[in-house]
Amino acid sequence: MQDKHLYEYAVIRVLPKVEREEFLNVGIILFSKSAQYINVRFSINEQKLLMLSDELDIEQLQQNLESFQKIALGDKNGGPIAQLDIPSRFRWLTAVRSSVIQTSRPHPGFCANLDRTIERLFTELVL
């Protein structure tokens, strides 16, 4: 029998016009403290986002989401936040913010395979 991992996940959302509070889910952050696991998956649906605002800078959005990924993975190019421990990186990435990129509140779960779980959540909630 495979061990089950307690995990938390948050949905990454893009709000092209923050004041209108309209958003599109673009990614998932999955974290498990016991497994020392954190990962980010994202996909930008440019057509849908531009329907919410034709002023959105897609290139800048791509760079910002790549920064989320670098921070999560502890990439040395992710800046000082990327050098924190995994739980601190997850908490920083999921902190409440009033910017174009926001996250849902974290949600818990149990699973046997974290990589499959992030793919399932990504497919269900983003694609």
Summary of the structure (lengths in Angstrom):
residues: 127
radius of gyration: 14.7
end to end distance: 31.2
largest distance: 51.4
contacts: 373
relative contact order: 0.27
helix: 42%
strand: 26%
